[in-house]
Amino acid sequence: MIISEDENLIIKYLTNQISIAELEKLELWIKEGNNEEVFKSYVKVNFAIDYSTKEFSKHNTKKQLLEKINKDKKVFRMKSYYRIRRIVAAVLVIGLFIGTYFFKDTIVYNILNKNVGVINKIKTGTDKAVLTLEDGTSVALEKGTKYTKDNVKSNGEKIIYKYKEQKTKEIVYNYLTIPRGGQFFVSLSDGTKVWLNSASKLKYPVNFIEGETRIVELVYGEAYFEVSSSINHNGSKFKVLSNLQEIEVLGTEFNIKAYSDEDLIYTTLLKGSIALYNFNKKNILKPSEQAVLDTKKNSLIISTQVDAYSEVVWKRGLFSFKDKTLKEIMKVLSRWYDVDVVFEDKSLEDVKFKGVISKNQNLADILLLIKKTKYIKNYEIKENTLILKK
């Protein structure tokens, strides 16, 4: 991905890698036209400096620039969704660390604190999974381990299946189970790419039968699918089965969130078109549309023009929360950090936040940010249980 010089300067500034000469260029750019608002929006909506490992400012010039930015406390929104997407993607491509920003209503809580009071022994999630073979054998996949068998190969961070011609039409299935605190990528034998989030399980054929419908099942959890087009497979359709629904695609990109401990199943389309079958009805989804299936009420609602990017940003190493309750946020974090969460005061569950969090962020840092909002006075970690206190 190609990024502009101005965007590159912003990225360097936020990651404390900017030189004095580059800082002067950035100052000049900010003074032009509407650039100051764009810069403030970018900083406030998306990123903060990694306060736990870097000093925010060492040079007077940088301090002056910060003072200028902070004169106006209003939170600006980016006018262009695509600009946010492009800049965020650019940061990810060049591998820079993304910090954390939390919002409560319209107030920005910018926490710049080098001394994190609690040493969090809970580890961030990583690439790991359990592969279950056709004979029931389980293979642990994690960084530093390799696995090879027939047309299957894994380096411990992803697993790849190659198409292999076979004489019979017998379909052999594998299961890939992602534990809490894990994530994994699998490339199926037809070239379809699947990103699996924490606490997820996928059932799929080791080898698809050429000319027949390709079927996989998201047993539970969350998965992002980038389906190999039917054009490459003699018109073979691709279907994804999950609780109470069936999705049919020809070649597209979409996300399914169907956790067993949640009543709602979210299907979000990014590219192409999919047909969603449930309750003997067929619904066609278009890009940026989301189907919400209530498994308790047996009802389906289709929302148009959702922020599809925010829904799938997890596969790029981020969590994006928009007006989410603390209960919803903690459910997501509990899966990634493999920790149980207890609310000492149930009223805390309904407090809403907005923000973007890096999946590389230490849990203690995130808790510190939430604590600074004053809604939570303290928290306690006992082994793998997090207790939030009011």
PEKA-V112742 format. One record per residue. N is the residue number from 1. PHI is phi in whole degrees, -180 to 180 (NA if undefined). Layout:
n:phi
N:PHI
N:PHI
This chain:
n:phi
1:NA
2:-95
3:-117
4:-74
5:-64
6:-64
7:-64
8:-64
9:-66
10:-62
11:-61
12:-64
13:-64
14:-69
15:-103
16:61
17:-117
18:-86
19:-90
20:-61
21:-63
22:-69
23:-63
24:-65
25:-63
26:-65
27:-61
28:-64
29:-65
30:-63
31:-74
32:-87
33:49
34:-97
35:-65
36:-64
37:-67
38:-62
39:-63
40:-64
41:-63
42:-61
43:-66
44:-76
45:-81
46:-113
47:-136
48:-132
49:-73
50:-67
51:-70
52:-83
53:-129
54:-130
55:-82
56:-69
57:-150
58:-116
59:-110
60:-58
61:-60
62:-67
63:-65
64:-64
65:-65
66:-64
67:-62
68:-65
69:-65
70:-79
71:-63
72:-104
73:-87
74:-69
75:-90
76:-92
77:-102
78:-65
79:-78
80:-123
81:-60
82:-71
83:-68
84:-59
85:-61
86:-66
87:-69
88:-60
89:-61
90:-62
91:-61
92:-67
93:-62
94:-87
95:74
96:-86
97:-72
98:-107
99:-84
100:-129
101:-138
102:-119
103:-126
104:-125
105:57
106:-110
107:-97
108:-94
109:-103
110:-96
111:-100
112:-116
113:-139
114:-82
115:-101
116:-77
117:-71
118:-112
119:-84
120:-90
121:-87
122:-76
123:-84
124:-73
125:-67
126:-154
127:-75
128:-163
129:-163
130:-119
131:-94
132:-107
133:-82
134:-61
135:-91
136:93
137:-68
138:-107
139:-126
140:-81
141:-112
142:-159
143:-55
144:93
145:-117
146:-124
147:-142
148:-140
149:-159
150:50
151:-99
152:-117
153:-146
154:-136
155:-103
156:92
157:-117
158:-159
159:-132
160:-125
161:-109
162:-105
163:-65
164:-134
165:-64
166:-138
167:-77
168:-98
169:-101
170:-74
171:-98
172:-108
173:-106
174:-120
175:-120
176:-120
177:-110
178:-103
179:-76
180:-61
181:83
182:-135
183:-158
184:-161
185:-121
186:-132
187:-107
188:-77
189:-66
190:-92
191:96
192:-66
193:-105
194:-133
195:-103
196:-112
197:-87
198:-58
199:55
200:-130
201:-145
202:-123
203:-110
204:-156
205:-73
206:-64
207:-145
208:-78
209:-86
210:-58
211:93
212:-107
213:-58
214:-88
215:-126
216:-129
217:-132
218:-87
219:-61
220:-166
221:102
222:-131
223:-146
224:-109
225:-111
226:-119
227:-82
228:-68
229:-58
230:-63
231:-60
232:-84
233:-136
234:54
235:81
236:-63
237:-75
238:-125
239:-125
240:-120
241:-98
242:-150
243:-53
244:65
245:-150
246:-134
247:-116
248:-116
249:-136
250:-107
251:162
252:-166
253:-129
254:-155
255:-126
256:-123
257:-119
258:-141
259:-79
260:-68
261:-97
262:-126
263:-82
264:-102
265:-114
266:-107
267:-120
268:-119
269:-101
270:-103
271:-136
272:81
273:-153
274:-135
275:-107
276:-108
277:-110
278:-163
279:53
280:61
281:-125
282:-117
283:-125
284:-100
285:-100
286:-109
287:-52
288:71
289:-107
290:-136
291:-101
292:-115
293:-100
294:-95
295:-73
296:-85
297:-90
298:54
299:-127
300:-132
301:-123
302:-108
303:-101
304:-102
305:57
306:-80
307:-81
308:-61
309:-61
310:-64
311:-70
312:-115
313:-66
314:-59
315:-75
316:-102
317:96
318:-133
319:-117
320:-117
321:-119
322:-124
323:53
324:-94
325:-74
326:-62
327:-64
328:-66
329:-63
330:-67
331:-66
332:-66
333:-67
334:-64
335:-72
336:-75
337:-96
338:52
339:-137
340:-87
341:-117
342:-122
343:-94
344:-67
345:-121
346:-64
347:-65
348:-67
349:-61
350:-96
351:-68
352:-103
353:-134
354:-128
355:167
356:-123
357:-125
358:-75
359:-71
360:-87
361:-69
362:-70
363:-60
364:-61
365:-65
366:-65
367:-65
368:-63
369:-62
370:-65
371:-62
372:-68
373:-75
374:77
375:-77
376:-117
377:-80
378:-162
379:-149
380:-140
381:-115
382:-117
383:53
384:-107
385:-121
386:-104
387:-111
388:-95
389:-120
390:-95
